Amino acid sequence: MMKLEDITGELLKQQNVPIEKRAMTNLHVLNEAFCYEKPSSFARGMRIDIGNVVILLISGTASIDEAGNTVHVGDFRAQCRRTYQNITGLLESEGATWHDIVRTSCYLRDIDRDYAEFNEERTKFFAEQGLDPLPASTGIEAKLCRPDLLVEMEAIAMFKRP
């Protein structure tokens, strides 16, 4: 696992290297937002290559299936697990894992009601992944894009290209 200081040093060395970027997807776990009945104009994530450093910016991801349907309606814990599964699939599509995650932003529909359960699910998931150190993270109450979604997460991953 690479330390953030190592990645920062690598980026500073890459001043004259072109920055390549492309959209990320993994249709085995969730569909593209522009395929909805009312299309939404964003990519599930962006991959940025700067020399041999890769940065993954994963868009807000929720408990959505490969057909674009909300799954686990009304079940906060199951929605958390599906959201982690979807982010895992996006990471895997780019050769990354949760060990490459440096930051998450977590949006909860009702933070007063759901934060304790959210923190339990997050702690359990991060322990299952064996994360040490833990990524930086922010929890925010937000009105989400669908009324049946209870949680949505964004993530940033950084790693060296093999």
Secondary structure by P-SEA (a helix, b strand, c coil): cccaaaaaaaaaaaccbbbbbbbbbbccccccccccccccccccbbbbbcccbbbbbbcccccccccccccccccaaaaaaaaaaaaaaaaaaaccccccccbbbbbbccccccaaaaaaaaaaaaaaacccccccccccccccccccccccccbbbbbccc
